[in-house]
Amino acid sequence: MSTESKKDKNFLRIELTPAQQEQVMNETGKAADAIELTTSELEERVAPRRMIDA
């Protein structure tokens, strides 16, 4: 869990295409027209940290 407070987070909203909305509905059973990620969440998905064996 992040220690950042909700008001301090910057969000990025990505609108989903109809095909993407259908895929989300099929996979999760939930309707979504967009996804919102914090800058930290986006960074983790774009450049994940790798575990290096010491």
All heavy atoms as atom14 arrays in JSON, in Angstrom:
{
  "sequence": "MSTESKKDKNFLRIELTPAQQEQVMNETGKAADAIELTTSELEERVAPRRMIDA",
  "atom14_mask": [
    [1, 1, 1, 1, 1, 1, 1, 1, 0, 0, 0, 0, 0, 0],
    [1, 1, 1, 1, 1, 1, 0, 0, 0, 0, 0, 0, 0, 0],
    [1, 1, 1, 1, 1, 1, 1, 0, 0, 0, 0, 0, 0, 0],
    [1, 1, 1, 1, 1, 1, 1, 1, 1, 0, 0, 0, 0, 0],
    [1, 1, 1, 1, 1, 1, 0, 0, 0, 0, 0, 0, 0, 0],
    [1, 1, 1, 1, 1, 1, 1, 1, 1, 0, 0, 0, 0, 0],
    [1, 1, 1, 1, 1, 1, 1, 1, 1, 0, 0, 0, 0, 0],
    [1, 1, 1, 1, 1, 1, 1, 1, 0, 0, 0, 0, 0, 0],
    [1, 1, 1, 1, 1, 1, 1, 1, 1, 0, 0, 0, 0, 0],
    [1, 1, 1, 1, 1, 1, 1, 1, 0, 0, 0, 0, 0, 0],
    [1, 1, 1, 1, 1, 1, 1, 1, 1, 1, 1, 0, 0, 0],
    [1, 1, 1, 1, 1, 1, 1, 1, 0, 0, 0, 0, 0, 0],
    [1, 1, 1, 1, 1, 1, 1, 1, 1, 1, 1, 0, 0, 0],
    [1, 1, 1, 1, 1, 1, 1, 1, 0, 0, 0, 0, 0, 0],
    [1, 1, 1, 1, 1, 1, 1, 1, 1, 0, 0, 0, 0, 0],
    [1, 1, 1, 1, 1, 1, 1, 1, 0, 0, 0, 0, 0, 0],
    [1, 1, 1, 1, 1, 1, 1, 0, 0, 0, 0, 0, 0, 0],
    [1, 1, 1, 1, 1, 1, 1, 0, 0, 0, 0, 0, 0, 0],
    [1, 1, 1, 1, 1, 0, 0, 0, 0, 0, 0, 0, 0, 0],
    [1, 1, 1, 1, 1, 1, 1, 1, 1, 0, 0, 0, 0, 0],
    [1, 1, 1, 1, 1, 1, 1, 1, 1, 0, 0, 0, 0, 0],
    [1, 1, 1, 1, 1, 1, 1, 1, 1, 0, 0, 0, 0, 0],
    [1, 1, 1, 1, 1, 1, 1, 1, 1, 0, 0, 0, 0, 0],
    [1, 1, 1, 1, 1, 1, 1, 0, 0, 0, 0, 0, 0, 0],
    [1, 1, 1, 1, 1, 1, 1, 1, 0, 0, 0, 0, 0, 0],
    [1, 1, 1, 1, 1, 1, 1, 1, 0, 0, 0, 0, 0, 0],
    [1, 1, 1, 1, 1, 1, 1, 1, 1, 0, 0, 0, 0, 0],
    [1, 1, 1, 1, 1, 1, 1, 0, 0, 0, 0, 0, 0, 0],
    [1, 1, 1, 1, 0, 0, 0, 0, 0, 0, 0, 0, 0, 0],
    [1, 1, 1, 1, 1, 1, 1, 1, 1, 0, 0, 0, 0, 0],
    [1, 1, 1, 1, 1, 0, 0, 0, 0, 0, 0, 0, 0, 0],
    [1, 1, 1, 1, 1, 0, 0, 0, 0, 0, 0, 0, 0, 0],
    [1, 1, 1, 1, 1, 1, 1, 1, 0, 0, 0, 0, 0, 0],
    [1, 1, 1, 1, 1, 0, 0, 0, 0, 0, 0, 0, 0, 0],
    [1, 1, 1, 1, 1, 1, 1, 1, 0, 0, 0, 0, 0, 0],
    [1, 1, 1, 1, 1, 1, 1, 1, 1, 0, 0, 0, 0, 0],
    [1, 1, 1, 1, 1, 1, 1, 1, 0, 0, 0, 0, 0, 0],
    [1, 1, 1, 1, 1, 1, 1, 0, 0, 0, 0, 0, 0, 0],
    [1, 1, 1, 1, 1, 1, 1, 0, 0, 0, 0, 0, 0, 0],
    [1, 1, 1, 1, 1, 1, 0, 0, 0, 0, 0, 0, 0, 0],
    [1, 1, 1, 1, 1, 1, 1, 1, 1, 0, 0, 0, 0, 0],
    [1, 1, 1, 1, 1, 1, 1, 1, 0, 0, 0, 0, 0, 0],
    [1, 1, 1, 1, 1, 1, 1, 1, 1, 0, 0, 0, 0, 0],
    [1, 1, 1, 1, 1, 1, 1, 1, 1, 0, 0, 0, 0, 0],
    [1, 1, 1, 1, 1, 1, 1, 1, 1, 1, 1, 0, 0, 0],
    [1, 1, 1, 1, 1, 1, 1, 0, 0, 0, 0, 0, 0, 0],
    [1, 1, 1, 1, 1, 0, 0, 0, 0, 0, 0, 0, 0, 0],
    [1, 1, 1, 1, 1, 1, 1, 0, 0, 0, 0, 0, 0, 0],
    [1, 1, 1, 1, 1, 1, 1, 1, 1, 1, 1, 0, 0, 0],
    [1, 1, 1, 1, 1, 1, 1, 1, 1, 1, 1, 0, 0, 0],
    [1, 1, 1, 1, 1, 1, 1, 1, 0, 0, 0, 0, 0, 0],
    [1, 1, 1, 1, 1, 1, 1, 1, 0, 0, 0, 0, 0, 0],
    [1, 1, 1, 1, 1, 1, 1, 1, 0, 0, 0, 0, 0, 0],
    [1, 1, 1, 1, 1, 0, 0, 0, 0, 0, 0, 0, 0, 0]
  ],
  "atom14_positions": [
    [[0.84, -1.19, 0.0], [0.0, 0.0, 0.0], [0.88, 1.25, 0.0], [1.84, 1.33, 0.73], [-0.9, -0.05, 1.23], [-1.9, 1.04, 1.32], [-3.51, 0.28, 1.17], [-4.45, 1.59, 0.55], [0.0, 0.0, 0.0], [0.0, 0.0, 0.0], [0.0, 0.0, 0.0], [0.0, 0.0, 0.0], [0.0, 0.0, 0.0], [0.0, 0.0, 0.0]],
    [[0.52, 2.18, -0.79], [1.3, 3.41, -0.9], [1.05, 4.32, 0.3], [-0.02, 4.34, 0.87], [0.91, 4.13, -2.19], [1.57, 5.36, -2.26], [0.0, 0.0, 0.0], [0.0, 0.0, 0.0], [0.0, 0.0, 0.0], [0.0, 0.0, 0.0], [0.0, 0.0, 0.0], [0.0, 0.0, 0.0], [0.0, 0.0, 0.0], [0.0, 0.0, 0.0]],
    [[2.09, 5.08, 0.66], [1.95, 6.02, 1.77], [1.49, 7.39, 1.29], [1.27, 8.28, 2.09], [3.28, 6.17, 2.52], [4.29, 6.6, 1.6], [3.69, 4.86, 3.16], [0.0, 0.0, 0.0], [0.0, 0.0, 0.0], [0.0, 0.0, 0.0], [0.0, 0.0, 0.0], [0.0, 0.0, 0.0], [0.0, 0.0, 0.0], [0.0, 0.0, 0.0]],
    [[1.31, 7.57, -0.02], [0.85, 8.84, -0.56], [-0.61, 9.06, -0.19], [-1.4, 8.13, -0.2], [0.93, 8.84, -2.09], [2.32, 8.69, -2.64], [2.29, 8.6, -4.14], [2.26, 9.67, -4.78], [2.27, 7.49, -4.66], [0.0, 0.0, 0.0], [0.0, 0.0, 0.0], [0.0, 0.0, 0.0], [0.0, 0.0, 0.0], [0.0, 0.0, 0.0]],
    [[-0.97, 10.29, 0.13], [-2.38, 10.57, 0.39], [-3.1, 10.75, -0.94], [-2.5, 11.12, -1.94], [-2.53, 11.82, 1.26], [-2.18, 12.97, 0.52], [0.0, 0.0, 0.0], [0.0, 0.0, 0.0], [0.0, 0.0, 0.0], [0.0, 0.0, 0.0], [0.0, 0.0, 0.0], [0.0, 0.0, 0.0], [0.0, 0.0, 0.0], [0.0, 0.0, 0.0]],
    [[-4.39, 10.48, -0.94], [-5.17, 10.53, -2.17], [-5.1, 11.9, -2.84], [-5.01, 12.0, -4.04], [-6.61, 10.13, -1.91], [-7.43, 9.97, -3.16], [-8.72, 9.26, -2.89], [-9.51, 9.11, -4.15], [-9.4, 7.85, -4.79], [0.0, 0.0, 0.0], [0.0, 0.0, 0.0], [0.0, 0.0, 0.0], [0.0, 0.0, 0.0], [0.0, 0.0, 0.0]],
    [[-5.13, 12.97, -2.05], [-5.13, 14.31, -2.64], [-3.79, 14.67, -3.28], [-3.72, 15.55, -4.11], [-5.52, 15.36, -1.61], [-4.5, 15.58, -0.53], [-4.95, 16.66, 0.42], [-3.88, 16.9, 1.48], [-4.22, 17.98, 2.37], [0.0, 0.0, 0.0], [0.0, 0.0, 0.0], [0.0, 0.0, 0.0], [0.0, 0.0, 0.0], [0.0, 0.0, 0.0]],
    [[-2.71, 13.97, -2.91], [-1.39, 14.27, -3.46], [-1.11, 13.51, -4.76], [-0.11, 13.77, -5.41], [-0.3, 13.91, -2.45], [-0.34, 14.81, -1.23], [-0.84, 15.94, -1.34], [0.12, 14.37, -0.17], [0.0, 0.0, 0.0], [0.0, 0.0, 0.0], [0.0, 0.0, 0.0], [0.0, 0.0, 0.0], [0.0, 0.0, 0.0], [0.0, 0.0, 0.0]],
    [[-1.96, 12.58, -5.12], [-1.69, 11.75, -6.3], [-2.12, 12.45, -7.57], [-3.14, 13.13, -7.62], [-2.44, 10.42, -6.19], [-1.91, 9.54, -5.1], [-2.62, 8.22, -5.1], [-2.07, 7.33, -4.01], [-2.74, 6.04, -3.98], [0.0, 0.0, 0.0], [0.0, 0.0, 0.0], [0.0, 0.0, 0.0], [0.0, 0.0, 0.0], [0.0, 0.0, 0.0]],
    [[-1.32, 12.26, -8.61], [-1.67, 12.71, -9.94], [-2.19, 11.5, -10.69], [-1.54, 10.46, -10.7], [-0.46, 13.29, -10.67], [0.0, 14.57, -10.05], [-0.8, 15.41, -9.7], [1.29, 14.73, -9.92], [0.0, 0.0, 0.0], [0.0, 0.0, 0.0], [0.0, 0.0, 0.0], [0.0, 0.0, 0.0], [0.0, 0.0, 0.0], [0.0, 0.0, 0.0]],
    [[-3.36, 11.63, -11.31], [-3.96, 10.51, -12.02], [-3.87, 10.71, -13.52], [-3.94, 11.83, -14.02], [-5.44, 10.37, -11.64], [-5.64, 9.8, -10.27], [-5.75, 10.63, -9.18], [-5.73, 8.44, -10.07], [-5.94, 10.12, -7.9], [-5.92, 7.92, -8.81], [-6.03, 8.75, -7.72], [0.0, 0.0, 0.0], [0.0, 0.0, 0.0], [0.0, 0.0, 0.0]],
    [[-3.74, 9.59, -14.22], [-3.81, 9.57, -15.67], [-5.04, 8.76, -16.02], [-5.2, 7.64, -15.54], [-2.57, 8.92, -16.27], [-2.62, 8.69, -17.77], [-2.55, 10.03, -18.5], [-1.5, 7.79, -18.22], [0.0, 0.0, 0.0], [0.0, 0.0, 0.0], [0.0, 0.0, 0.0], [0.0, 0.0, 0.0], [0.0, 0.0, 0.0], [0.0, 0.0, 0.0]],
    [[-5.93, 9.32, -16.81], [-7.15, 8.62, -17.2], [-7.02, 8.19, -18.66], [-6.71, 9.02, -19.52], [-8.36, 9.54, -17.03], [-9.68, 8.89, -17.4], [-10.84, 9.86, -17.13], [-12.08, 9.34, -17.64], [-12.92, 8.58, -16.95], [-12.64, 8.27, -15.69], [-14.04, 8.14, -17.48], [0.0, 0.0, 0.0], [0.0, 0.0, 0.0], [0.0, 0.0, 0.0]],
    [[-7.27, 6.91, -18.91], [-7.18, 6.37, -20.26], [-8.57, 5.88, -20.66], [-9.12, 4.97, -20.02], [-6.17, 5.2, -20.33], [-4.78, 5.69, -19.91], [-6.15, 4.6, -21.74], [-3.77, 4.59, -19.76], [0.0, 0.0, 0.0], [0.0, 0.0, 0.0], [0.0, 0.0, 0.0], [0.0, 0.0, 0.0], [0.0, 0.0, 0.0], [0.0, 0.0, 0.0]],
    [[-9.15, 6.51, -21.67], [-10.47, 6.13, -22.16], [-10.35, 4.82, -22.95], [-9.43, 4.66, -23.75], [-11.04, 7.22, -23.07], [-11.22, 8.57, -22.39], [-12.33, 8.58, -21.35], [-13.32, 7.83, -21.52], [-12.2, 9.34, -20.38], [0.0, 0.0, 0.0], [0.0, 0.0, 0.0], [0.0, 0.0, 0.0], [0.0, 0.0, 0.0], [0.0, 0.0, 0.0]],
    [[-11.28, 3.91, -22.73], [-11.26, 2.62, -23.41], [-12.12, 2.65, -24.67], [-13.16, 3.31, -24.7], [-11.78, 1.52, -22.48], [-11.03, 1.33, -21.17], [-11.72, 0.28, -20.31], [-9.58, 0.94, -21.42], [0.0, 0.0, 0.0], [0.0, 0.0, 0.0], [0.0, 0.0, 0.0], [0.0, 0.0, 0.0], [0.0, 0.0, 0.0], [0.0, 0.0, 0.0]],
    [[-11.68, 1.92, -25.68], [-12.48, 1.77, -26.9], [-13.63, 0.8, -26.59], [-13.58, 0.07, -25.59], [-11.64, 1.19, -28.04], [-11.25, -0.15, -27.69], [-10.41, 2.03, -28.33], [0.0, 0.0, 0.0], [0.0, 0.0, 0.0], [0.0, 0.0, 0.0], [0.0, 0.0, 0.0], [0.0, 0.0, 0.0], [0.0, 0.0, 0.0], [0.0, 0.0, 0.0]],
    [[-14.65, 0.76, -27.44], [-15.73, -0.2, -27.22], [-15.22, -1.65, -27.12], [-15.7, -2.42, -26.3], [-16.64, 0.0, -28.43], [-16.45, 1.45, -28.78], [-14.98, 1.69, -28.53], [0.0, 0.0, 0.0], [0.0, 0.0, 0.0], [0.0, 0.0, 0.0], [0.0, 0.0, 0.0], [0.0, 0.0, 0.0], [0.0, 0.0, 0.0], [0.0, 0.0, 0.0]],
    [[-14.24, -2.01, -27.94], [-13.68, -3.37, -27.88], [-12.99, -3.62, -26.54], [-13.11, -4.71, -25.97], [-12.7, -3.58, -29.03], [0.0, 0.0, 0.0], [0.0, 0.0, 0.0], [0.0, 0.0, 0.0], [0.0, 0.0, 0.0], [0.0, 0.0, 0.0], [0.0, 0.0, 0.0], [0.0, 0.0, 0.0], [0.0, 0.0, 0.0], [0.0, 0.0, 0.0]],
    [[-12.27, -2.63, -26.05], [-11.61, -2.77, -24.75], [-12.62, -2.85, -23.62], [-12.46, -3.62, -22.68], [-10.64, -1.61, -24.52], [-9.44, -1.63, -25.44], [-8.66, -0.33, -25.4], [-9.22, 0.76, -25.26], [-7.33, -0.44, -25.52], [0.0, 0.0, 0.0], [0.0, 0.0, 0.0], [0.0, 0.0, 0.0], [0.0, 0.0, 0.0], [0.0, 0.0, 0.0]],
    [[-13.7, -2.05, -23.72], [-14.76, -2.1, -22.72], [-15.39, -3.49, -22.67], [-15.66, -4.02, -21.58], [-15.83, -1.05, -23.02], [-15.34, 0.37, -22.85], [-16.37, 1.4, -23.28], [-17.54, 1.09, -23.47], [-15.92, 2.63, -23.47], [0.0, 0.0, 0.0], [0.0, 0.0, 0.0], [0.0, 0.0, 0.0], [0.0, 0.0, 0.0], [0.0, 0.0, 0.0]],
    [[-15.6, -4.09, -23.83], [-16.17, -5.43, -23.9], [-15.22, -6.45, -23.27], [-15.64, -7.35, -22.54], [-16.45, -5.8, -25.36], [-17.1, -7.16, -25.52], [-17.42, -7.49, -26.96], [-17.42, -6.59, -27.82], [-17.68, -8.68, -27.22], [0.0, 0.0, 0.0], [0.0, 0.0, 0.0], [0.0, 0.0, 0.0], [0.0, 0.0, 0.0], [0.0, 0.0, 0.0]],
    [[-13.94, -6.31, -23.53], [-12.95, -7.22, -22.96], [-12.93, -7.12, -21.43], [-12.88, -8.14, -20.74], [-11.57, -6.92, -23.53], [-10.51, -7.9, -23.06], [-9.15, -7.62, -23.69], [-8.95, -6.62, -24.38], [-8.22, -8.53, -23.45], [0.0, 0.0, 0.0], [0.0, 0.0, 0.0], [0.0, 0.0, 0.0], [0.0, 0.0, 0.0], [0.0, 0.0, 0.0]],
    [[-12.99, -5.91, -20.9], [-13.03, -5.72, -19.45], [-14.28, -6.39, -18.88], [-14.22, -7.09, -17.86], [-12.98, -4.22, -19.08], [-13.29, -4.02, -17.6], [-11.62, -3.63, -19.43], [0.0, 0.0, 0.0], [0.0, 0.0, 0.0], [0.0, 0.0, 0.0], [0.0, 0.0, 0.0], [0.0, 0.0, 0.0], [0.0, 0.0, 0.0], [0.0, 0.0, 0.0]],
    [[-15.43, -6.19, -19.54], [-16.68, -6.79, -19.08], [-16.59, -8.32, -19.09], [-17.0, -8.98, -18.13], [-17.84, -6.33, -19.95], [-19.18, -6.95, -19.58], [-19.73, -6.57, -17.91], [-20.5, -5.0, -18.17], [0.0, 0.0, 0.0], [0.0, 0.0, 0.0], [0.0, 0.0, 0.0], [0.0, 0.0, 0.0], [0.0, 0.0, 0.0], [0.0, 0.0, 0.0]],
    [[-16.02, -8.89, -20.13], [-15.89, -10.34, -20.23], [-14.95, -10.91, -19.17], [-15.19, -12.0, -18.64], [-15.4, -10.75, -21.62], [-16.43, -10.51, -22.69], [-17.63, -10.42, -22.42], [-15.99, -10.38, -23.93], [0.0, 0.0, 0.0], [0.0, 0.0, 0.0], [0.0, 0.0, 0.0], [0.0, 0.0, 0.0], [0.0, 0.0, 0.0], [0.0, 0.0, 0.0]],
    [[-13.88, -10.2, -18.87], [-12.88, -10.69, -17.92], [-13.26, -10.45, -16.46], [-12.94, -11.27, -15.6], [-11.52, -10.04, -18.2], [-10.91, -10.41, -19.53], [-10.5, -11.87, -19.62], [-10.07, -12.44, -18.6], [-10.65, -12.45, -20.71], [0.0, 0.0, 0.0], [0.0, 0.0, 0.0], [0.0, 0.0, 0.0], [0.0, 0.0, 0.0], [0.0, 0.0, 0.0]],
    [[-13.92, -9.32, -16.18], [-14.17, -8.96, -14.79], [-15.65, -8.95, -14.39], [-15.96, -8.95, -13.21], [-13.61, -7.55, -14.48], [-14.36, -6.58, -15.21], [-12.13, -7.46, -14.83], [0.0, 0.0, 0.0], [0.0, 0.0, 0.0], [0.0, 0.0, 0.0], [0.0, 0.0, 0.0], [0.0, 0.0, 0.0], [0.0, 0.0, 0.0], [0.0, 0.0, 0.0]],
    [[-16.53, -8.9, -15.4], [-17.95, -8.78, -15.11], [-18.34, -7.37, -14.71], [-19.46, -7.13, -14.27], [0.0, 0.0, 0.0], [0.0, 0.0, 0.0], [0.0, 0.0, 0.0], [0.0, 0.0, 0.0], [0.0, 0.0, 0.0], [0.0, 0.0, 0.0], [0.0, 0.0, 0.0], [0.0, 0.0, 0.0], [0.0, 0.0, 0.0], [0.0, 0.0, 0.0]],
    [[-17.43, -6.43, -14.86], [-17.68, -5.03, -14.5], [-17.59, -4.14, -15.73], [-16.76, -4.36, -16.61], [-16.65, -4.55, -13.47], [-16.71, -5.32, -12.17], [-15.64, -4.82, -11.22], [-15.66, -5.63, -9.93], [-14.61, -5.18, -9.01], [0.0, 0.0, 0.0], [0.0, 0.0, 0.0], [0.0, 0.0, 0.0], [0.0, 0.0, 0.0], [0.0, 0.0, 0.0]],
    [[-18.45, -3.12, -15.76], [-18.43, -2.16, -16.85], [-17.41, -1.07, -16.54], [-17.31, -0.62, -15.4], [-19.8, -1.55, -17.05], [0.0, 0.0, 0.0], [0.0, 0.0, 0.0], [0.0, 0.0, 0.0], [0.0, 0.0, 0.0], [0.0, 0.0, 0.0], [0.0, 0.0, 0.0], [0.0, 0.0, 0.0], [0.0, 0.0, 0.0], [0.0, 0.0, 0.0]],
    [[-16.65, -0.68, -17.55], [-15.67, 0.39, -17.39], [-15.53, 1.12, -18.71], [-15.41, 0.49, -19.76], [-14.32, -0.16, -16.95], [0.0, 0.0, 0.0], [0.0, 0.0, 0.0], [0.0, 0.0, 0.0], [0.0, 0.0, 0.0], [0.0, 0.0, 0.0], [0.0, 0.0, 0.0], [0.0, 0.0, 0.0], [0.0, 0.0, 0.0], [0.0, 0.0, 0.0]],
    [[-15.53, 2.44, -18.64], [-15.31, 3.22, -19.86], [-13.92, 3.83, -19.89], [-13.49, 4.39, -20.88], [-16.37, 4.3, -20.03], [-16.41, 5.3, -18.89], [-15.77, 5.06, -17.86], [-17.09, 6.34, -19.05], [0.0, 0.0, 0.0], [0.0, 0.0, 0.0], [0.0, 0.0, 0.0], [0.0, 0.0, 0.0], [0.0, 0.0, 0.0], [0.0, 0.0, 0.0]],
    [[-13.2, 3.7, -18.76], [-11.84, 4.22, -18.67], [-11.13, 3.56, -17.51], [-11.76, 2.96, -16.64], [-11.86, 5.74, -18.48], [0.0, 0.0, 0.0], [0.0, 0.0, 0.0], [0.0, 0.0, 0.0], [0.0, 0.0, 0.0], [0.0, 0.0, 0.0], [0.0, 0.0, 0.0], [0.0, 0.0, 0.0], [0.0, 0.0, 0.0], [0.0, 0.0, 0.0]],
    [[-9.81, 3.68, -17.51], [-9.03, 3.27, -16.35], [-8.27, 4.49, -15.85], [-7.92, 5.37, -16.64], [-8.05, 2.1, -16.64], [-7.05, 2.47, -17.73], [-8.8, 0.85, -17.01], [-5.93, 1.47, -17.88], [0.0, 0.0, 0.0], [0.0, 0.0, 0.0], [0.0, 0.0, 0.0], [0.0, 0.0, 0.0], [0.0, 0.0, 0.0], [0.0, 0.0, 0.0]],
    [[-8.06, 4.54, -14.55], [-7.29, 5.63, -13.96], [-6.13, 5.03, -13.18], [-6.31, 4.11, -12.4], [-8.16, 6.47, -13.03], [-9.19, 7.28, -13.76], [-10.01, 8.16, -12.83], [-9.86, 8.05, -11.6], [-10.79, 8.97, -13.34], [0.0, 0.0, 0.0], [0.0, 0.0, 0.0], [0.0, 0.0, 0.0], [0.0, 0.0, 0.0], [0.0, 0.0, 0.0]],
    [[-4.95, 5.56, -13.44], [-3.75, 5.12, -12.75], [-3.05, 6.32, -12.16], [-3.05, 7.4, -12.75], [-2.78, 4.43, -13.73], [-3.28, 3.2, -14.46], [-2.31, 2.81, -15.56], [-3.46, 2.05, -13.49], [0.0, 0.0, 0.0], [0.0, 0.0, 0.0], [0.0, 0.0, 0.0], [0.0, 0.0, 0.0], [0.0, 0.0, 0.0], [0.0, 0.0, 0.0]],
    [[-2.43, 6.13, -11.0], [-1.57, 7.18, -10.48], [-0.29, 7.17, -11.28], [0.02, 6.19, -11.98], [-1.23, 6.97, -9.0], [-0.46, 5.77, -8.87], [-2.48, 6.89, -8.14], [0.0, 0.0, 0.0], [0.0, 0.0, 0.0], [0.0, 0.0, 0.0], [0.0, 0.0, 0.0], [0.0, 0.0, 0.0], [0.0, 0.0, 0.0], [0.0, 0.0, 0.0]],
    [[0.47, 8.22, -11.2], [1.74, 8.25, -11.91], [2.65, 7.13, -11.43], [3.37, 6.52, -12.22], [2.43, 9.61, -11.76], [2.51, 9.95, -10.37], [1.67, 10.69, -12.49], [0.0, 0.0, 0.0], [0.0, 0.0, 0.0], [0.0, 0.0, 0.0], [0.0, 0.0, 0.0], [0.0, 0.0, 0.0], [0.0, 0.0, 0.0], [0.0, 0.0, 0.0]],
    [[2.59, 6.79, -10.15], [3.4, 5.69, -9.61], [2.97, 4.35, -10.19], [3.8, 3.53, -10.57], [3.3, 5.64, -8.09], [3.81, 6.81, -7.52], [0.0, 0.0, 0.0], [0.0, 0.0, 0.0], [0.0, 0.0, 0.0], [0.0, 0.0, 0.0], [0.0, 0.0, 0.0], [0.0, 0.0, 0.0], [0.0, 0.0, 0.0], [0.0, 0.0, 0.0]],
    [[1.65, 4.12, -10.27], [1.14, 2.86, -10.83], [1.52, 2.73, -12.29], [1.92, 1.65, -12.75], [-0.38, 2.79, -10.69], [-0.86, 2.63, -9.27], [-2.36, 2.82, -9.13], [-2.96, 3.6, -9.91], [-2.93, 2.19, -8.23], [0.0, 0.0, 0.0], [0.0, 0.0, 0.0], [0.0, 0.0, 0.0], [0.0, 0.0, 0.0], [0.0, 0.0, 0.0]],
    [[1.41, 3.82, -13.04], [1.77, 3.79, -14.45], [3.26, 3.49, -14.62], [3.65, 2.67, -15.45], [1.42, 5.13, -15.12], [1.76, 5.24, -16.6], [1.01, 4.2, -17.41], [1.47, 6.64, -17.09], [0.0, 0.0, 0.0], [0.0, 0.0, 0.0], [0.0, 0.0, 0.0], [0.0, 0.0, 0.0], [0.0, 0.0, 0.0], [0.0, 0.0, 0.0]],
    [[4.08, 4.13, -13.82], [5.52, 3.91, -13.9], [5.88, 2.45, -13.63], [6.71, 1.87, -14.32], [6.24, 4.81, -12.89], [7.75, 4.72, -12.98], [8.4, 5.67, -12.01], [8.56, 6.85, -12.38], [8.75, 5.23, -10.9], [0.0, 0.0, 0.0], [0.0, 0.0, 0.0], [0.0, 0.0, 0.0], [0.0, 0.0, 0.0], [0.0, 0.0, 0.0]],
    [[5.22, 1.82, -12.66], [5.49, 0.42, -12.35], [5.12, -0.49, -13.52], [5.77, -1.51, -13.74], [4.71, -0.01, -11.11], [5.28, 0.57, -9.83], [4.47, 0.19, -8.61], [3.74, -0.84, -8.65], [4.56, 0.92, -7.61], [0.0, 0.0, 0.0], [0.0, 0.0, 0.0], [0.0, 0.0, 0.0], [0.0, 0.0, 0.0], [0.0, 0.0, 0.0]],
    [[4.09, -0.13, -14.27], [3.66, -0.96, -15.4], [4.54, -0.73, -16.63], [4.77, -1.64, -17.41], [2.2, -0.69, -15.72], [1.28, -1.34, -14.71], [-0.12, -0.78, -14.75], [-1.02, -1.47, -13.87], [-1.07, -1.33, -12.55], [-0.21, -0.51, -11.95], [-1.93, -1.98, -11.82], [0.0, 0.0, 0.0], [0.0, 0.0, 0.0], [0.0, 0.0, 0.0]],
    [[5.02, 0.48, -16.79], [5.86, 0.8, -17.95], [7.28, 0.29, -17.75], [7.88, -0.26, -18.67], [5.86, 2.33, -18.2], [6.87, 2.7, -19.26], [4.47, 2.8, -18.6], [0.0, 0.0, 0.0], [0.0, 0.0, 0.0], [0.0, 0.0, 0.0], [0.0, 0.0, 0.0], [0.0, 0.0, 0.0], [0.0, 0.0, 0.0], [0.0, 0.0, 0.0]],
    [[7.82, 0.45, -16.56], [9.2, 0.06, -16.26], [9.24, -0.7, -14.95], [9.64, -0.17, -13.92], [10.1, 1.28, -16.2], [0.0, 0.0, 0.0], [0.0, 0.0, 0.0], [0.0, 0.0, 0.0], [0.0, 0.0, 0.0], [0.0, 0.0, 0.0], [0.0, 0.0, 0.0], [0.0, 0.0, 0.0], [0.0, 0.0, 0.0], [0.0, 0.0, 0.0]],
    [[8.77, -1.97, -14.96], [8.75, -2.74, -13.71], [10.16, -2.98, -13.19], [11.11, -3.11, -13.95], [8.06, -4.04, -14.08], [8.19, -4.14, -15.55], [8.3, -2.75, -16.08], [0.0, 0.0, 0.0], [0.0, 0.0, 0.0], [0.0, 0.0, 0.0], [0.0, 0.0, 0.0], [0.0, 0.0, 0.0], [0.0, 0.0, 0.0], [0.0, 0.0, 0.0]],
    [[10.26, -3.03, -11.87], [11.55, -3.34, -11.25], [11.8, -4.82, -11.35], [10.9, -5.62, -11.18], [11.53, -2.92, -9.78], [11.37, -1.45, -9.62], [11.48, -1.08, -8.16], [11.15, 0.34, -8.02], [10.33, 0.82, -7.14], [9.73, 0.03, -6.29], [10.08, 2.11, -7.08], [0.0, 0.0, 0.0], [0.0, 0.0, 0.0], [0.0, 0.0, 0.0]],
    [[13.02, -5.19, -11.63], [13.37, -6.61, -11.74], [14.16, -7.03, -10.54], [15.02, -6.31, -10.05], [14.18, -6.85, -13.01], [13.4, -6.55, -14.26], [14.21, -6.84, -15.47], [13.46, -6.39, -16.64], [13.48, -7.0, -17.79], [14.22, -8.06, -17.96], [12.79, -6.53, -18.8], [0.0, 0.0, 0.0], [0.0, 0.0, 0.0], [0.0, 0.0, 0.0]],
    [[13.88, -8.23, -10.09], [14.64, -8.81, -8.98], [15.92, -9.38, -9.55], [15.91, -10.1, -10.55], [13.83, -9.91, -8.31], [12.52, -9.46, -7.72], [12.72, -8.53, -6.21], [13.16, -9.82, -5.09], [0.0, 0.0, 0.0], [0.0, 0.0, 0.0], [0.0, 0.0, 0.0], [0.0, 0.0, 0.0], [0.0, 0.0, 0.0], [0.0, 0.0, 0.0]],
    [[17.04, -9.03, -8.96], [18.33, -9.5, -9.42], [18.88, -10.45, -8.36], [18.95, -10.11, -7.18], [19.31, -8.33, -9.66], [18.74, -7.41, -10.73], [20.69, -8.85, -10.05], [19.55, -6.14, -10.92], [0.0, 0.0, 0.0], [0.0, 0.0, 0.0], [0.0, 0.0, 0.0], [0.0, 0.0, 0.0], [0.0, 0.0, 0.0], [0.0, 0.0, 0.0]],
    [[19.26, -11.65, -8.8], [19.86, -12.61, -7.88], [21.24, -12.11, -7.48], [22.06, -11.76, -8.32], [19.99, -13.99, -8.52], [18.63, -14.63, -8.77], [17.68, -14.3, -8.02], [18.51, -15.44, -9.71], [0.0, 0.0, 0.0], [0.0, 0.0, 0.0], [0.0, 0.0, 0.0], [0.0, 0.0, 0.0], [0.0, 0.0, 0.0], [0.0, 0.0, 0.0]],
    [[21.48, -12.08, -6.18], [22.78, -11.61, -5.69], [23.76, -12.74, -5.52], [23.45, -13.84, -5.35], [22.6, -10.88, -4.38], [0.0, 0.0, 0.0], [0.0, 0.0, 0.0], [0.0, 0.0, 0.0], [0.0, 0.0, 0.0], [0.0, 0.0, 0.0], [0.0, 0.0, 0.0], [0.0, 0.0, 0.0], [0.0, 0.0, 0.0], [0.0, 0.0, 0.0]]
  ]
}
